C-alpha cells in the first residue's frame, strides 16, 4: 500500500489532503496530531473516518507526538484514533538518546509501552514507534533491543533511512530490524533542509525495497522537495513504479 503523511503538507486543509489522495489513488493516509487532527477533536476524527470510507482509503494511521515517559494524555490520543478508525498510532520512544538513557529510564519506558499496547489492543489499534534520533530508537541495535524488551505483539517499528548512516549501514539496519518493522517512511534527502526528487534515489531505494520484499508494509511518502505538490505527485508515481517492479 502507498500513502502520504499529512505533515508533508501542513499548509493544506483536510479536504485538500483528501483530494490529493484521491487524485493519486492512494491507499493510506497518516494524519498528524499537530495540525490536522488534534487530540480530542472528535468531530474532525469522525469526518476523516467517513471521508476515508467514501474515497476507499483503506488504511488510516494517527501520527501522534506522544513521547513515552513524558506523562502525556494517551487516553485522548487513543479515543481520537478510534474515532477516525485508525489502525495504527505512531508514538515516540522518549526524548533521551540510547547512549544517554539510564537503565531505569529504559525500563520505565518499556513498562509504559506495554501498558499502552494493551490498552490500544482492546480497540484493535496497533502501536508503532518512530525510528528517530534523540530517542531509544536512534540506532538499529537499540531499536531492535527495545522492541524485543517490550515483547508485545501489538508493538512494532516504523523505518526510514537514518540520516547519520551510509546506504550499506541502512541496509544492515534493515537486516537487523526486519522482523520489527511495520510501515515505512519514504523520502530522499541529505537532511531535512536538502531534499531531492525521489527518482534520484532510485539506486539506493531499490536496494531497500528489494530487501523488504513484497511484504504488507504501508509506504508513506513523507517530506518532499520544496514542499511541492507536483513533486509529491511525481514521487508517488516513482514509488508506484518501483513497487511494481518487485511484483
C-alpha positions as CSV (number, residue, x, y, z in Angstrom):
1,X,0.0,0.0,0.0
2,X,1.1,3.6,-0.8
3,X,0.1,6.6,1.3
4,X,1.0,10.0,2.4
5,X,1.7,11.7,5.8
6,X,-0.4,14.8,6.2
7,X,2.6,16.5,7.8
8,X,4.1,16.6,4.3
9,X,1.6,19.4,3.6
10,X,0.8,21.1,6.9
11,X,-0.4,24.1,4.9
12,X,-3.1,22.1,3.2
13,X,-6.6,21.6,4.5
14,X,-8.1,18.2,5.2
15,X,-10.2,18.5,2.1
16,X,-7.1,19.3,0.0
17,X,-5.3,16.3,1.5
18,X,-8.1,14.0,0.6
19,X,-8.3,15.5,-2.9
20,X,-4.6,14.8,-3.4
21,X,-5.0,11.2,-2.1
22,X,-7.9,10.7,-4.4
23,X,-6.1,12.1,-7.4
24,X,-3.1,9.9,-6.8
25,X,-5.3,6.8,-6.0
26,X,-3.6,6.4,-2.6
27,X,-4.4,3.6,-0.2
28,X,-3.5,5.2,3.1
29,X,-3.1,8.5,5.0
30,X,-1.3,9.1,8.2
31,X,-2.9,12.1,9.9
32,X,-0.6,14.3,12.1
33,X,-1.8,15.2,15.5
34,X,-0.1,18.6,15.4
35,X,-2.2,20.3,12.8
36,X,-4.8,18.3,11.0
37,X,-6.3,16.2,13.8
38,X,-5.5,17.4,17.3
39,X,-6.1,15.0,20.2
40,X,-9.7,15.4,21.4
41,X,-11.0,16.8,18.1
42,X,-13.6,14.1,17.6
43,X,-15.7,16.0,15.0
44,X,-12.7,16.1,12.7
45,X,-11.8,12.5,13.5
46,X,-15.3,11.4,12.6
47,X,-15.1,13.4,9.4
48,X,-11.9,11.7,8.4
49,X,-13.4,8.3,9.1
50,X,-16.4,9.0,6.9
51,X,-14.5,10.6,4.1
52,X,-11.9,7.8,4.1
53,X,-14.7,5.2,3.7
54,X,-16.2,7.3,0.8
55,X,-12.9,7.5,-1.0
56,X,-11.7,4.0,-0.4
57,X,-8.8,4.9,1.8
58,X,-8.3,1.5,3.4
59,X,-5.6,2.3,5.9
60,X,-5.7,5.3,8.3
61,X,-2.9,6.0,10.8
62,X,-2.5,8.6,13.5
63,X,0.9,10.2,13.6
64,X,0.9,11.4,17.2
65,X,3.5,13.4,19.1
66,X,3.1,11.3,22.1
67,X,6.5,10.7,23.7
68,X,6.8,7.7,26.1
69,X,8.0,8.7,29.6
70,X,6.7,12.2,29.3
71,X,3.4,12.0,31.2
72,X,1.1,12.9,28.4
73,X,-2.6,12.1,27.9
74,X,-2.7,8.9,25.9
75,X,-6.4,8.2,26.5
76,X,-7.3,11.3,24.5
77,X,-5.0,10.3,21.6
78,X,-6.4,6.7,21.7
79,X,-10.0,7.9,21.6
80,X,-9.3,10.3,18.7
81,X,-7.6,7.5,16.8
82,X,-10.5,5.2,17.5
83,X,-13.0,7.9,16.3
84,X,-11.2,8.2,12.9
85,X,-11.0,4.4,12.6
86,X,-7.2,4.4,12.6
87,X,-5.4,1.1,12.5
88,X,-2.1,2.4,14.0
89,X,-0.9,5.1,16.4
90,X,2.6,6.2,15.9
91,X,4.5,7.1,19.2
92,X,8.0,8.3,20.0
93,X,10.4,6.3,22.2
94,X,11.0,9.0,24.7
95,X,13.2,12.1,24.4
96,X,16.5,10.7,25.5
97,X,19.1,9.0,23.2
98,X,20.0,5.4,23.8
99,X,23.5,6.4,24.7
100,X,22.3,8.8,27.5
101,X,19.4,6.8,28.8
102,X,19.8,5.1,32.1
103,X,18.6,1.6,32.6
104,X,15.9,2.9,35.0
105,X,14.7,5.2,32.2
106,X,14.7,2.5,29.7
107,X,12.8,0.1,31.9
108,X,10.1,2.7,32.8
109,X,9.6,3.4,29.1
110,X,9.3,-0.3,28.3
111,X,6.7,-0.7,31.0
112,X,4.7,2.2,29.7
113,X,4.9,0.9,26.1
114,X,3.5,-2.5,27.2
115,X,0.7,-0.8,29.1
116,X,-0.3,1.4,26.2
117,X,-0.1,-1.6,23.8
118,X,-2.6,-3.5,25.9
119,X,-5.0,-0.5,26.1
120,X,-4.8,0.1,22.4
121,X,-5.2,-3.6,21.6
122,X,-8.7,-3.5,23.2
123,X,-9.7,-1.1,20.4
124,X,-7.9,-3.1,17.7
125,X,-5.3,-0.3,17.2
126,X,-1.7,-1.1,16.7
127,X,1.2,0.8,18.3
128,X,4.3,1.7,16.2
129,X,7.4,3.5,17.4
130,X,9.1,6.2,15.4
131,X,12.6,5.3,14.3
132,X,14.4,8.5,15.1
133,X,17.5,10.2,16.6
134,X,17.3,11.5,20.1
135,X,15.1,8.6,21.3
136,X,15.6,5.0,22.3
137,X,15.2,4.0,18.6
138,X,18.2,6.1,17.5
139,X,20.3,3.2,16.4
140,X,19.3,-0.1,14.8
141,X,20.7,-2.0,17.7
142,X,18.9,0.0,20.3
143,X,15.6,-0.1,18.4
144,X,15.8,-3.9,17.9
145,X,16.6,-4.3,21.6
146,X,13.8,-2.1,22.6
147,X,11.2,-3.9,20.5
148,X,12.5,-7.2,21.9
149,X,12.3,-6.0,25.5
150,X,8.8,-4.6,25.0
151,X,8.0,-8.0,23.6
152,X,4.4,-7.3,22.7
153,X,2.5,-8.5,19.6
154,X,0.8,-5.1,19.3
155,X,4.0,-3.1,19.1
156,X,6.2,-2.6,16.0
157,X,8.6,-0.1,14.5
158,X,8.5,2.3,11.6
159,X,11.6,2.5,9.4
160,X,13.2,5.3,7.4
161,X,16.7,5.9,6.0
162,X,18.6,7.3,9.0
163,X,20.4,10.5,8.1
164,X,23.6,9.5,10.0
165,X,24.0,6.1,8.3
166,X,25.5,5.2,4.9
167,X,23.5,3.2,2.4
168,X,25.3,-0.1,3.4
169,X,24.7,0.7,7.1
170,X,21.0,1.4,6.3
171,X,20.7,-2.0,4.6
172,X,22.4,-3.5,7.6
173,X,19.8,-1.8,9.8
174,X,17.0,-3.3,7.7
175,X,18.5,-6.8,8.2
176,X,18.7,-6.1,12.0
177,X,15.1,-4.7,12.2
178,X,13.4,-6.8,9.5
179,X,11.0,-8.6,11.9
180,X,10.3,-5.4,13.9
181,X,9.1,-3.2,11.0
182,X,5.5,-2.5,10.1
183,X,5.4,0.6,8.0
184,X,7.9,2.7,6.0
185,X,8.5,6.5,5.7
186,X,9.8,7.2,2.2
187,X,11.9,10.2,1.2
188,X,15.2,11.1,-0.5
189,X,17.3,13.8,1.2
190,X,20.6,14.6,2.6
191,X,18.9,16.2,5.6
192,X,15.6,17.9,6.2
193,X,16.8,21.1,4.5
194,X,18.3,19.4,1.5
195,X,15.7,17.3,-0.2
196,X,15.7,15.8,-3.7
197,X,13.3,14.1,-6.0
198,X,12.7,10.5,-5.1
199,X,13.7,9.4,-8.6
200,X,17.3,10.5,-7.8
201,X,17.3,7.9,-5.0
202,X,16.5,5.0,-7.3
203,X,19.7,3.1,-6.8
204,X,19.5,3.1,-3.0
205,X,15.8,2.8,-2.7
206,X,15.6,-0.3,-5.0
207,X,18.1,-1.9,-2.6
208,X,15.8,-1.1,0.4
209,X,12.7,-2.3,-1.4
210,X,14.3,-5.5,-2.7
211,X,15.4,-6.3,0.8
212,X,11.9,-5.6,2.2
213,X,10.4,-7.8,-0.5
214,X,6.7,-7.9,-1.2
215,X,5.6,-7.7,2.4
216,X,2.4,-6.0,3.7
217,X,4.0,-2.7,4.6
218,X,2.4,0.7,4.1
219,X,4.9,3.0,2.3
220,X,4.2,6.6,3.4
221,X,5.7,9.3,1.3
222,X,6.8,11.9,3.8
223,X,8.6,15.3,3.2
224,X,9.2,16.2,-0.4
225,X,11.5,18.7,-2.3
226,X,10.3,22.3,-1.8
227,X,7.1,21.1,-0.2
228,X,5.8,20.9,-3.8
229,X,2.6,19.2,-4.6
230,X,3.8,18.5,-8.2
231,X,7.0,17.0,-6.8
232,X,4.8,14.8,-4.5
233,X,2.8,13.6,-7.4
234,X,6.0,12.8,-9.3
235,X,7.4,10.9,-6.3
236,X,4.3,8.9,-5.9
237,X,4.5,7.7,-9.5
238,X,8.1,6.9,-9.0
239,X,7.4,4.8,-5.9
240,X,4.5,3.1,-7.5
241,X,6.7,2.2,-10.5
242,X,9.4,0.8,-8.2
243,X,7.0,-1.3,-6.2
244,X,5.5,-2.6,-9.5
245,X,9.0,-3.8,-10.5
246,X,9.0,-6.1,-7.4
247,X,5.7,-7.8,-8.2
